[in-house]
Amino acid sequence: MPKNMTLEQSFETTSVTRSIPTLLDLMAEIKGNKTFLAKGAAGHYEDISGCKGFRHIYAPQLAKGGIEFYELETGLWIIIVDMTTEQVMLRQHSFGGMLVLSAVLKADIDIMPASNQTKDGFATGTCMLYGIESDGFFETVYDPKRTLKWVSVIIDPDCFFDATHLSPQDIPEAIQAFFTEKTPLARRNIPMTREEALVATQMVECRLTGSYRSAFLKAKTLELLCHVFSGFKLSSNPQTGLILTAKDFARIERAKRYIQSSLSDRPNIEELAYAVDLSRHKLQLGFKQLYGDTVAHVREKMRLEYALNLIRTSEMSMIQIALETGYGHQASFTRAFKAAYGVSPIEVRRSDIKVSATDLRKAP
């Protein structure tokens, strides 16, 4: 930002720059002013009571909603984005020298690289992780009528261990060089696990106020980091030497869709791995990391959820449902269903027993 330009004037420019120094300066100005309008009808800023943070509510002609910025500890910050755009919005992300993790719940945004990097972007259902050189940046374009919802965690490597109380051995090997040597870490999109998506959703939807809000967001930020970092360590298995890449994760997601579309056929693990061009070991490791369970258990849960839906919404006989969901006999289907839901398929159809997919026990 030019020296003769105020913080409010900086938000009139075509591309708004987001950097930690600019956000901290803006927070200090808001703390002294509590609430003020952004020049150029960009909206207004609010101090968040009981927290070291502020909220930017965009003007209706720009977007519905806005962003929140918090300093949780020295060297540990978060940005929560929750808005729907009305106009094209340009953003320059200048978090050079920082490790950035963005848990993206809703967004499909292209990144315009500042150098000859591969074009990529924020993608729904992924965690984007990157660490660029100290003077590095990239730009994004938010198209109109786009719902944007994500949480970004920004980490100063020099303060990380004091801020999180983690130790150097907790840092995944894939990103250790960024911490020790400040070697740039290329952007990568990692599919979010259910646990990571739940934590990010809880942060975006947090309704606590004051110091409760600050404590909650700090706890959830640490939880999110622990999930992502432990997932990285799982994806590099020292015993097998397996390393899961972004392409591997895409194939694992394709494998789950393949299972969903062929429940009656029940392909075995070797056939499934061959269909998505993965080794058996990578497929099993990926399912454990992404879905928290084995391939067989994930498939069994999907079969039983589909069976429950058919019992409730169709007039198919029990033997037809058994065959449709890949069970060779009605008796084996009944045993599996009762073991999972605690009641038999016939009882569900004939009574008002309330059973849902969330009642599904761990598949045998």
Secondary structure, DSSP 8 states (H G I E B T S, - for coil): --TT--HHHHTTSSEEEE-HHHHHHHHHHHHHHSEEEETTTTEEEEE-TTSSEEEEEE-TTTEEEEEEEEEEETTEEEEEEEEEESS-EEEEE--TTSEEEEEEEE-EEEEEESSS----EEETTEEEEEE--TT--EEEEE-TT-EEEEEEEEE-TTTHHHHH---GGGS-HHHHHHHHH---EEEEEEE--HHHHHHHHHHHT----HHHHHHHHHHHHHHHHHHHHHHHHHHEETTTTEE--HHHHHHHHHHHHHHHHTTTT---HHHHHHHTT--HHHHHHHHHHHHSS-HHHHHHHHHHHHHHHHHHH----HHHHHHHTT-SSHHHHHHHHHHHHSS-HHHHHHS-----GGG-----
